[in-house]
Amino acid sequence: MSTSTQSPGSPASATEPGQTNIVKVVFASLIGTAVEWYDFFLYGSAAALVFGKLFFPDSEPATATMLAFGTYALGFVARPLGGVVFGHFGDRVGRKKMLVVSLLLMGIATFAIGLLPTYATIGIGAPLLLLLCRLVQGFAVGGEWGGAVLMAAEHGSDHQRGFWSSWPQAGVALGNLFATGVLWVLAAVQSDDAFNAWGWRIPFLLSAVLVIIGLWVRLSIEESPVFKEAQAEIDAKDKKHVPILEVIKLYPREVFVAMGMRMAENISYYLFTVISITFLTTYVGTTGDKGIILKALLIGAVVHFITIPLIGALSDRVGRRPLYVIGAVGVAAWSWVFFDLITSKDESKIILAVVVGLVLHAFMYAPQAAFFSELFGTSVRYTGASVGYQLASIFAGALAPIIAIKLLGAATNGDTNVHYVAVYMTIASVITLVAVYFAKETAKSSLRHDRVLPDAH
């Protein structure tokens, strides 16, 4: 493949015609990703706090929460479909166009949730509409991640890809920070009755402002130069290009490696965030505990946001695989003490539990964007990375809250069955360690490679 636009290893430069400065590209990816994940995480937090009561009121509290998480999980089921559809068009017509479409879809679905009538108003129609909005959210976010990280990865240099690609990952932490921050403020200034009656709608409606900002930023950047080179070569060869079929044929190993590497990372994240809210407020909660856990998550999100780029930069120096191993082993070990710290109801211990958990998670999440980008060739990179990433989400993030609640059972004293969840987390970490073992180190490799275009280099 021609390398006339930018030689491997050289930094992206705003002085090259038709190419956007890497800082601007990364900022656009960061802001857009933060907005998308603000919307996505907001649903998870609301599912833990209020959706069970508002949309499944006839069930026992634990059952209602599980049903709310059922609609939450179905959003993950839609993510692989979004990954395939957005990946196909992202590999055919460009990364930038798909990022704009995904952000619009997510914004519309999230704003609609803020307007939904509850079960008390329209009965069974309420949870069905909630489910529809969640499916649209899942479809949109399925296409978001791959495009955002590829724009950063393909604009940046080979030797700094871990750092630049980690910023869209930090956007996930920033989105969670926004979502948790809004909920924390509302919990502080509103009574539970007011929050349950109407206050929960405010964060969903506010997403419209964030979407407008995200769209404005994303529309200002240029298409990936690496993608444009591959597209030109495919057009010149008049090659029939079906990305998903090419991924299945040429990159099955890479898809399974990516899925395995996602297990510990994805499950641990929801353990340390969404599940921790449910555990404290439903199983061991007392008045005021909602504010404590939201404060802990707020602090954890700030630390997570700062840590991710630092670890991403470290992955450029020491490689992706060693950091991934540290993270997988770390979250497994920490899960054995995490619930004991939460159960203590001591604010400092709860904050410690969340912060340490998210830092250990960052050892996997920070290098992940560069790692997955480097696994696949340019002409199928959006599809391959998205499918590997999003398929794992069904078995990891989608099921994690449901499995955790099932494992916790009917515990009401805060210490029953918590070790079953730690066993679950440990099994996920073993799967990830096996995947890392079979993965090749990819740090500092060129993204200008493609099995679909055999003479590419």
N, C-alpha and C positions, 0 to 999 in steps of 0.2 A: 504494500500500500504506500502511496506517495507520502512523504513526510515534509513536503515543501512548506506547509503552513507553519509548522513548529517542529524542531528537531527534538527527539526524545530526551527528556531530562532538562530541557530549557524552560524557564518560567514563562507563563503566559504574559503577554504584554499588551497594554492598551494601544501601543503605537502601531501594531500590526493591523492592516485594513480588515474590517469586518469581524474583529475579535474584541471581546469585552475584557476589561481588566479583571483579574482573578478575584480581587477583593469585592468588586461589585457583584460578580457572579455568586460568590459565597454568601454575601449579604442577602441577595435575592432568594437563594435557597434556604438560608436560615429563617428569614421572615416568613416565607411561604409555608415552610414546614412547621414553624411554630404555630401559625394560624390553623393549619389542618389538624395538628395534634392537640391544640387547645380544644377544638371541637370534639375530637375523638375521646380525649380523656375526660372531658366534661361529662360525657354520657356515663362513663364508668363510675365517676364520683357520685353523680346523681343516682345511678342505679344502687349504689351502696347506701345512700342517705335517704332518698325519698321515693324513688320510682316504685318500689315494692308496695308502699302504702297507697300511692295515688293510682296505680294502674292494675294492681292485683290485691285489692283491699279485703277480699273474702278469705285469704289464706293466712295461715300462721305466720308470724314475723320472719322466721328463718326460711319458710317455704316461699313467702312473697319475695324475699331477697334473692332466692335461687331463681325464681321465675324472671325477676328483673335482669339477673345476670344471664338468663337464657336468651333474652332479646339482645343483650350485650354481646353474647357469644356469636349470635347469628351475623353480626356485623363482620366478624372475622371470617366467616364462611364466604362472604361476598368478596373478601380481599383478593384471593387468588384469581377470581374471575376478572376483577379490576386490573390485577397485575398482567394477565394475559392480554386483555383488550388494550389497555394503555401501553403495554409493552410492545404489542404488535404495531400499533400506529406510531409509537415513539421510535421504534427501529425503522419505520418506513418513512414517516414525514417529519420527524424531529422531536427532540426532548421538550423544547420550550412550549410548543403548542399544547402538548398533553398536560404539562404542569398548569397551564392556565385553565384548561377544562376541568381538571381534578379539583382545583381550588374553588371554582364556581359551584360545582356539584356539592362539595362539602359544605360550603357556606349556605346554600339553599336548604339542604337537609337539616342543618343545625338550627337555622333560624326558624324553620317550620316546627321543630320540636318545642321551641319556646312558645308557640301558639297553640299547641295541641290541647284539646279538651281532655279531661281525666275520665276515669271509669265512672265516677259519680255523675257525670254529665251525659255521656253517650254509651255507657256500658262496654260491651266487648269490642266495639269499634275503636276505643281508645288504645288498648294494647296493640291492636292490629296496625293502626296508624303509626304508633311508636316503632313497631317492627319494620314497617316500610321505610321510615326515615333512617333507621339504623342500617338497613341493607344498603341504602344509597350512600351513607357515610362510609361503610365498609368498602363498597365498590370504588369510591373516590380515593380513599386513603391507600387502596391497593395499587393505584397508579401513581400516587404521590412520591413514595419513598424512592423508587428506582430512578425516576426522572431527576429528583432533587440531588441525590448523591452523584449521579452521572454528570450532571452539569458542573458540579464542583470538581469531580475527579478528572473529567476530560478537558477542562480548561487549565488545570494546574500542571505542575512539573512532576516527573516521575519520583524525584527524591523528596518531595514535600506532600505527596498525595495523601498520606495518612493524616497529616495536619489539616489540609484544606477540606478533605472529605469528611472529617469529623464534625465540621461545623453544622451541616444539616442534621447530624445526629444530636448535636447540642440543641438544635431547634426543637427537638422532641422534648427535651428537658425544659426548654423555655415555654413551650406550649403547656406543659404540665404545671409550670410555675404560674402562668397566667390563670389557668383554670382553678388551681388550688387557691391562688391568691384571691380571686373574686369570691369563691365559696367561703373562704376564711373571713373576709370582710363582712359578707352577708351574715354569717353565723355570729359574728361579734356584735352586729348592730340590730339584728332581728331576733324576735322570739322564734321558737320552733314552730309555733302555730302559723306565724306570718310567713316563715320560710316555706313551710309545706303548702300554704294556701296560694302564694303567688311569687314569693321571693326567688324560688328556684328557677323561674323563667328568665330572670334578668341576665344571667351569664350566657344563655343561649341566644338571646336577642342581641346582646353586645357583639356577638361574633360577626354581625354584618359590617361593623366598623373595621374590624381586623381584616376581613376578606377584601374590602375595598383597598386598604393599604397594601396588602399582599399582592393584589392584582396590579396595582400601579407600579410596584417595584419589579415584578416579574416581566411585565411587558417591556421593560426598558433594557433588557439584556439581549445579547446575541446568541444564536444557536451554537452548540458545541462544535469546535473546529474538527475534532477527531471524528464525530459523526458525519460531518459534511464530506470529509475525505472518503469515508466508507460508502456513503450514499452515491457519490460521484462515480466511484469504481463499479458499484453494482449496476448503476445506470449504463455505464460504458460497456459492460459485459452483457447488457440486456438479460440479466439473470432473474429468473422467477424467484421471488424472495418471500418465504413464509416463515417468519422467525420462530414460532412455537414448534413447528415441525423440525426445524434445524436444531433447536435446543434439545428436543427429545432424541434426535438421531446422533448428534455430535457431542452433547454436553450432559449426558445423564449422570455421570459421576459427580460433576460439579454441582448439579442440582441437589443430589442427596447429601453431599458434603455441606452445602449451605443450609439445608434443612436441619441436619444434625447439629450444626454449630449454633443454630437459633434456639434450640430447646432450653438450655440452661439460661441463656440470656433473656429470652422472652418470658419464661415462667418466673424467674427471679424478679423481674421488674414488676410484674403484677402482684407478686407476693409482697414486695416491699412497699407497694403503693395502694392499689385498690383493695387487696385482701386485708391489709392492715387496718383500713378504715372500717371494713365490715367486722373484723375480729373485735376491735375495741368498742365500737358502738353497739354491736348486736350481742356479743358473747360476754364481754366483761365490762360493759359500759355503765357509767353513772352520769349524772348531770354534768355537763361541761366537757365530757371526753371528746365530743365532736370537735370542739375548738382546739383541744390539745393535739389530736392526731393531724388536723389540718395545718396547724402551726409546724409540726414536725415535718410534714410533707413539703411545706413551703420552704423551710430551711434546707431540706434534703434536695429539693429541686435547684436551689441556688448553687449548692455545692456540686451537684451533678453537672450543671451547666458549665461551671468553671473547670471541672476536672476533665470532661470529655476532650476538649481540644489539647490539653496538656498530655493526656495519654495518647491521643492521636499523633502528636508530634513525636512522642517517645517510640511509637511503633515504626516510624521512619528510620530510627536509629538502631533498634534492637530486633525489629521484625514483628509481624502480626501474631504469629503462633505462640511465642512465649507469654505475651500479655493475655491472650485468650485462655491459656492454661491457668494462669494466676486467677483470672476472673472466675472460671468454672469451678476450680477447687475452692476458692474463697466463698462464693455464694452458697455452696453446699455446706461448708463448715459453719457459716454464719446462720444458716437457717435453723441450726440446732439450739441457738441461744436467742434468736430473734423474738420468738413468742414469749419467752420468759421475761425479756425486757419490756415488751408491750404489756404483759399481764401485771407488771409491777405498778402500773398507773402513775409512775414517777415521771414527770415531764422530761427531765434530763435523760433518763434511760430510754424513753420512747424516741426522743430526738436522736440519741446515739444509735439506736437500732435501725432507724430509717436511713440516716446519713451514711453509716458504714456499709449498709446493704447496697445503697445506690453507688457508692464509690467502687465497690467490688464489681457491681454490674458494669460500670464504665470501662473496666479493663477488657470486657468483651465488646461492648457497644461502640466504643471509640474507634478501634481499628476495623470494625465490621464493614463499614461502607467501602473503604479502599479494598479490603480483602475480597468482598463479593464482586466488586467491579473488575478486579484483576483476574477473576476466574473465567470470565466469558469474553468471547471475541466481540469486536465493535458492532458488527451488523446484527447481533442478537443480544447485546449486553443488557439493554433495558428489559427485554423479555426474560432472559435467563436469571438475572439478579432478582427481578420482581417475583418470578414464579418460585424460586428457591426460598426467598424471604417470606412470601405470603402463604405458601402452602404450609410451612412450619407453624404459622400463626394459628391455623385451625387446631393443631394438636397441642400447641403450647399456650399462647395467650388466651385463646377463646375458651379453652377448657379449664385453665388454671383456677379461676375463681369458683367455678362449679365444683371441680374436684376437691378443692381446699375446703369449701363449705361442707361437702359430703363427708370428707375425712374428719372434719371437726365434729360432725354429728350434732347432737342436741346439747352440747356442752353449754353450761351457764356459769360455771365458776372460773373459766379462763384457763384452766390447765389440763382439761381433758382432751385427749386425742391430738394435741398439738404436735407430738413427735411423729405422727403419721404424715403430717404435711412436710416435716423435715426429711423423712424417708423419700417422699415424692420428689422433693427438690434434689436430693442426692442422686436419685436414679436419672433425672434429667441431666445432671452434671456429668454423669458417666457417659451418657449418650453423646454429649458435646465433646468430651475428651477423646472419644473414639473418632469422631468426625475430624477433630483437629489433627489427630495422628495420621489420618489418611489425606489430609490437605497438604499441598505443597506451599512452601514459603513463597510469597509473591511480592514482598516489599521491594520497591525500586524497579520493578519490571515495567516495560513499556506497555501502554494500552493499545498501541498500534499493532495488533495481532488479530487474526481472524481465520478460523478453520473453514468458514463458508467461502472465503476468498483465499485459496491455497497458496497463491504467490504473494500474499501480504506478509509484511515483516514488521 
